Amino acid sequence: MNWPGELARQAAESGLVVGAEFGGPAGIATGAAMGVGTIAGAAVLGIGGQGRLSRDARLTGRAGAVTLTTVRPAAASGAPQSLTAVTQRMPGAGDSRVRVEKYTMPDGSKQFAVYIAGMQSFAYGGDDPWDNQANHELYTGRESESFAATKQALVAAGAEPGDVVHAFGHSQGAMIGSHLALDGEYDTRTLVTFGSPVAADVGTGTLSVTVRHTDDPVAALAGGGHNAAVGAPGSFVVERVADTEVGLADAAVPGHRMTAYAETAALVDASTDPRVGNLRDVFDDLGAAESVEVTEYAATRG
């Protein structure tokens, strides 16, 4: 598989650009070291398989206490009608960490859409549960306070075990959504991830849509994903290079930003690929709801 190819190319070229500031030989040596190092790291991830979650993968341990606070919704109400609209609802820009939309369908049944933010703090164990501690815990298979807060948010919004849930997440939020789909408490009909560090082998009852950039090192933590198809029929993976430029700016990981994934979402919306129709059907079904209640939550450890 050539899944780390773009990362290795950009790492080598960035090393060449940076090293060349100290002379030609330094540029060549730095570029070679960064390129080979990227390939070696990818090999470790691919062989180890830490980012590939099996269908029976479950989080272990128990998260600490977390407190939810409702905040004013930042995005429009109503059902999303496109993948771009999903990205516009993704929390994280302010205090919001989880957005839950409760849909009352024409037959009186309930469905829920949950949008889960990516990492918001580089701290390890601070007040914000969406930090590097949670990244570490989730990637190594332990329950994080951010995962617990997401489940609390669903309960607070009225979700009960067995209810239909559509999960959308970016980065850490994608890991949370993946484990939410795997643990089976809810009937997770849809899982859409942006820049996920893990690839979950969800069951055939879950439409799985994976959006990842080949120059996103966070998405590379999934080790290239599963070799076989996962999820319900019509599930698909969207992949492209988000940022072709190389140099010092790559340190900011532009390919992982939600703004970059929003651009990719717009390309998906414009696609004529028939598989995208399955996702559009989800939006159409939610759009038929008789009412929609929206709640957003901030979260604090303790």
N, C-alpha and C positions, 0 to 999 in steps of 0.2 A: 504494500500500500504506500501511496505517496502523500499521505495526509499531512506530514510535517514539512513538505517541500517548500511551500511559500514562506513559512516561518524561518526555515534554514536559509533561504535566499536572502530574505530581508536582514536577518541577523548578520550574515556574512558581509553584505553590502554596507550595513550600518557600521560594522567593525572596521571595514576598509576606509570609510569616510572619516570616522573618528580617529583611527590610528594614523591616517595620513597627515594629521596635524603635526605629528612628530617625525615625519619622513616616510618615504615610500616603503622601505622594508617593514617599518612598524605597522603601516596600514595593512600590508599583506598578512603579516603575522596575526594581527588582531582580528582581521576578517576571517582568516582560516580558523582561529581558535573559537570565535563566536559561532561560526557555521557548524563546525564539528561538534561543539558543545551542545548546540540545539538538537542536532541529530541524535547525539548520545542520550540526551534527556528524553527525547521522544521515544527512543528504543526502550528506556526504562519504564515509561508510562505504558507503552504498548504491551510489553511483556508482563508487567505487574498487574495491569488491568484494574487499578484502583478506581478509575473513573467510570468503569462499566458496571452498572448495577444490575444484578440478576433479578428475575421476577420475584424471587423470595427474599430479596434484601430488605431488612428492617433496621431502623435505628435502634441502638441500644442505649442503656442508661436513662437517666431522668433529668430533664432540664430544671434549672433553678426557677425561682419565682419571677414573674414578669407582670407588669401592670400596663393595661391598655387605657388609652384616653381617646375619645372621639374627637376628630378634627373636621374642619369644614372641607368637603370634597373639592378637589382642585380641578377636576375635569367635568365635562358635560354628563348629564344624566342620560338615561335611555340605553338601549343596547348598542354595542359597537357594530358597525356595518362593514368593517374592513380590518385588515391586520394593522394598518396605519392607525386606525382609531384605538386599537388595543395599546399600541405604544404610547399614545397620548394619555391613556389612563394609568400608565405605570407609575406607582408612587415613588417617592424618594427625593424629589426636588425640594420639598419642605419637611415638615415634621411627620407626614404620613409615611407609613411603612407597609400597610395592607389596606387594600380597597376591596370591599365586598358589595356585589350587586345581587339583590334578591329579586327574582322574577316570579311573579304569579302568573301561571299559564292559563289559557282559556278553560282547561278542564279542572282548574282549581289546584293543580299540583304546583310544587315549588322547584325552582332551579336556582343555582348560585354561580356567579362568576367571581373568582378571586384573583386579584392582581398583586403580585408580591415583589417588593423592591429588591434591588441588588445591594451589595455591601455599601454602607454609608459612613463607616468609621474605620480608620486604620488601627484603632486601639485594639488591645487584647484584654477583654474583660471590663470595659467601661460601662457607662450608663446605657449606651445604645446597644441593643441586642444584635443589631445588624453590623457586626464588626468582624475582625479577623479571627477572634476566638470562635465565632459561629462558623466561619468558613472552614476552619480546621476541624471542628467537631463534625460538621455535616460531611465533609469529604472523607473523614476517617470512620464514618458510620455511627456517630453518636448524636443523640438528640440535643439540639441547641435551643436556647431561649427564643431565637427568632422563629424556629419551627413551632414551638409551643405557643408563641404569640399568634402565629397565623391560625392555628387550630382554635385558639380562644376567640379570635376575631370572627371565624365562621360560626361558632356557637353563639356569640353575642349577636350576630346578625340573624339568628334564627335557624341555622342549619342543624339538622338532626342526622344521626347515623343512617346511611342508605340514601340520603338525598343526592340528587344529581348536582355535580360540581364541574365547572370548566375552569381550569387552572392556567394562569399566564404568569410567567416569571422571567426576570432578567438576572443572570449571574447567580448570586447566592439565592435569590428568589426562585431561580430555575431549579436549584438543588432542592429547595423546600417543596416546590410544586411536584417534582419528581417523586420524592418520598411520600408526599400526600397521595399521589396516584398509586404507589406501590402498597401502602399500608392497608388499603381496602376499607377504611371506615366509611368513606363516601363512595358513591358511584361516579367516579371521575371519568366523564365521557370525553373530555378534551384536555390535552396537555400541550401547551405551546411554550417553548423555551427559547430564550435569546442568550447567546453566549454562555451556555451552561458548562460548568466544569465536570458534569457527569452525564452519562447517557443511560437512561432507564429502560429496561426491557419490560415495558408496560404490557398489560394483557390485550387481548383482541377486542375488548370493549372500550378501549381508549384510543381516540384519534390522536396520534402523536405527530406534532409538527416541530421540527428542530431547525432553528435558524442560527447559523454559525458562520463566522468569518475565518478564512484560512490564515489570516494574519493576526488572529486573536489568541494570545498565549493562554488565556483563561479557558477558552473553549478547547484548546489543545490538551488540557488536563483530562479530558474525557478519553484520551488515547485513541482517537479516531472513531470511537463509537463501536457499535456491534457489527459483526460481519454480516449477519442476516437481518432481514426486515423485522421491525418490532411494531407493536400497536395494531390498531384496527386496519382493515383494508382501506387503502387510500392515504395512509400515513406517508409523510414525506420529509426529506431533509433539504433545506435550502442552504447553499454554500456559495460564497464569493469572496474576492479580495476587497476589503473595504478601503484600504489606504495603501497605495502603491509607493508613496514617498518613503525614503530611508534617511536615517540620520539621528540626531539627538532627540528629535520630536517623538521617535518611537518609544522613548522611555515613558511617555504619558499613555501608552497603549491606546492609540486612537481607534483601533479596530474593535475595542471592547466597549466603547461608549454607547449609551442608549441612543444617542443621536445618530450614530452610524447604523445601528440596527433599525432605526425608524426609516432610514433611507432604503435599506434592504426590504423592509416591509412594504414600502410603496412599490418596489419592483415586483414583489409577489402579487400585490393587488392588481397590477397591470398584466400579469401573466395569463396566457391562454392555456397553460398546462391543465388538463382535466382534473388532476388531483387537487388543485386549489379549490375546485368546486365543492369538495367535502367540507372544507373550512367555511366556505361561504354559506353552506347549508346550516352550519351551526349558528352563524350570525343571523340568518333568516329566521331560524326557529326562535331564537331569543327575541328577535324583533317582533314576533307575534304575541309577546306577553301582554297581558291586560294591564299590568302595573309593574314598576321597577322601583325598588327602594335602594338607595346608595348610602353606604356608611364607610368612612375612612378612619383608620386608627393609627395613632402614634403609640410607641411602646417604650417602656423603660424597665431595665433590670431591677429586681427587688420588689 
